[in-house]
Amino acid sequence: MGKLSKIINLISMLYHRQSVSIKTIQDVCHISARTAYRYLNDISAANIPVLFDKTRGGYCLGHNTNIDFARFGVDEILLMIIALKLMSTRLNGYYSDIIDRIIHGIVSRQHFKMEEIIQAFDWGKIADVKDENLSGLTTSIILQAAISLKKKVEIKIRNHKDETEILIENPSLRFNREWILSENTSNVKTAVPVSNIASVIVK
């Protein structure tokens, strides 16, 4: 069991039990006490607060703890979901089910129609894509979401020597031998191949 699997297992224990002792963490995850404390700190650093319950002599998730997903942008939410989906393709069914529940929790807390965007995209592509192409796939997902939500996008374009930032008020995608991002107005002539885009921020 690798580090990632052990941390997910630990989060699952904290979620399903009233408290978890260091001894239990050691036994279940097959790690030292020092590593157990380090993993608990890692989980807390990821905005999943872990508290020590003196009455039970173990660790538990903080009561009434909610991550404020409203402070994240569309692109940030999608990056979290893509990362979780990618992780899910490399884990067994038990962990994949936990990840699906986490994704459902994130999606259900959005004030925009994230569920429709998630359902419209073929997430099976993530399992097949090569590592070097994942950035392009991520750019495509974020652009499709921005267009669906009628949001502005700020893009960084790769040049030979530097990067250029462009704000596109009304983005649209069209296909002409390759996918092209353009400004969807008659008086603005912006057209950028999606393959040249280094990153997208949804405004």
KOLROPA-644778 format. One record per residue (C-alpha): z, y, x; residue in one letter. Coordinates in steps of 0.001 Angstrom, whole numbers, plus 500000, padded with zeros to 6 digits. Layout:
<atoms>
ZYXA;...
</atoms>
This chain:
<atoms>
500000500000500000M;498865503294501578G;500712506625501500K;498752507932498496L;499466504795496465S;503166504968497390K;503434508626496291I;501678507858492982I;504036504902492516N;507005507189493201L;505768509807490682I;505369507006488131S;508976505847488756M;510317509396488403L;508327509847485185Y;509433506586483555H;513090506371484693R;516100508612484085Q;516812508654487816S;515694506887490972V;517934506273493993S;516756506479497587I;517535502750497917K;515231501958494969T;512463504105496468I;512877502271499787Q;512729498850498134D;509816499532495768V;507652501544498180C;508656499626501333H;509496502795503268I;512462504148505226S;515027506527503741A;513620509335505888R;510113508738504531T;511483508613500965A;513013512085501390Y;509748513349502878R;507740512001499911Y;510160513659497463L;509625516958499311N;505835516440499194D;505992515933495424I;508125519076494952S;505704521063497137A;502907520031494736A;504647521907491855N;506281518756490434I;509952519729490888P;512306516871491723V;516071517310491210L;519077515308492356F;521197514140489395D;524818513883490659K;526032511997487585T;523458509221488048R;523297509364491830G;519505509550491924G;516458511772491730Y;514620512787488566C;511902515155487410L;513109518664486529G;513903519123482828H;511644521393480758N;509281521639483698T;505739522648482832N;503005523728485195I;501489526942483873D;497844525935483799F;496910529280482231A;497217530898485666R;494448528677487062F;490772529619486726G;488048527393485257V;486803526488488752D;490353525618489921E;490986523383486893I;487664521610487434L;488424521104491144L;491753519463490196M;490016517185487691I;487210516288490139I;489808515460492835A;491734513271490378L;488543511556489171K;487508510880492764L;490952509425493508M;490716507308490352S;487519505615491578T;489376504346494655R;492517502986492974L;493316500000490798N;493375500097486986G;497122500790486740Y;496888503967488835Y;493614504955487157S;495381504868483771D;498092507201485093I;495438509577486454I;493605509541483085D;496875510573481386R;497361513394483920I;493788514619483322I;494291514467479552H;497464516568479963G;495604519180482034I;492643519317479621V;494814519595476496S;496610522671477902R;493452524771478337Q;492682527771476145H;488925527126476465F;486789524138475408K;487417522067478537M;487335518800476567E;483682519332475595E;482751520094479218I;484535516966480474I;482868514743477862Q;479393516210478504A;479391515439482216F;478533512018483651D;481685511412485711W;480293508087486920G;478244510105489429K;481421510843491407I;481925507184492265A;478358506884493607D;477944510185495436V;478114510228499232K;480890512330500753D;478499514951502135E;476943515478498668N;480224515896496791L;480272519672497375S;476853519967495712G;477988517882492756L;481134520017492430T;479043523220492499T;476845521788489737S;479840520873487529I;481425524332487926I;478122526125487194L;477532524037484057Q;481054524864482854A;480593528599483516A;477286528670481624I;478777526705478720S;481718529147478518L;479458532206479014K;481419533300482098K;480350535358485113K;480178533595488460V;480632534814492005E;478666532659494405I;478555532394498175K;475089531688499539I;474578529853502820R;472433531745505324N;471572530729508888H;474151533082510408K;476498534210507633D;477337533968503927E;476363536400501176T;478403536924498005E;476618537655494716I;478093538295491274L;475939536915488455I;476901538368485077E;474963536004482816N;474118532812484748P;471562530229483690S;470059527128485294L;466381526203485297R;464493523426487036F;461455524206489226N;461153521328491725R;464915521844492194E;467753523430490213W;467726527232490375I;470600529519489371L;469354532790487916S;470531535885486078E;469673535370482413N;468412538905481737T;464893540288481766S;465609543272484043N;467528541382486769V;465584539197489197K;468153536920490851T;467155533338491639A;469092531085494012V;468514527371494680P;471726525517493816V;471417523632497116S;471939526958498959N;475211527746497176I;478305527162499311A;480900527839496572S;481329529147493038V;484185531156491541I;484223531565487763V;485206535084486686K;
</atoms>
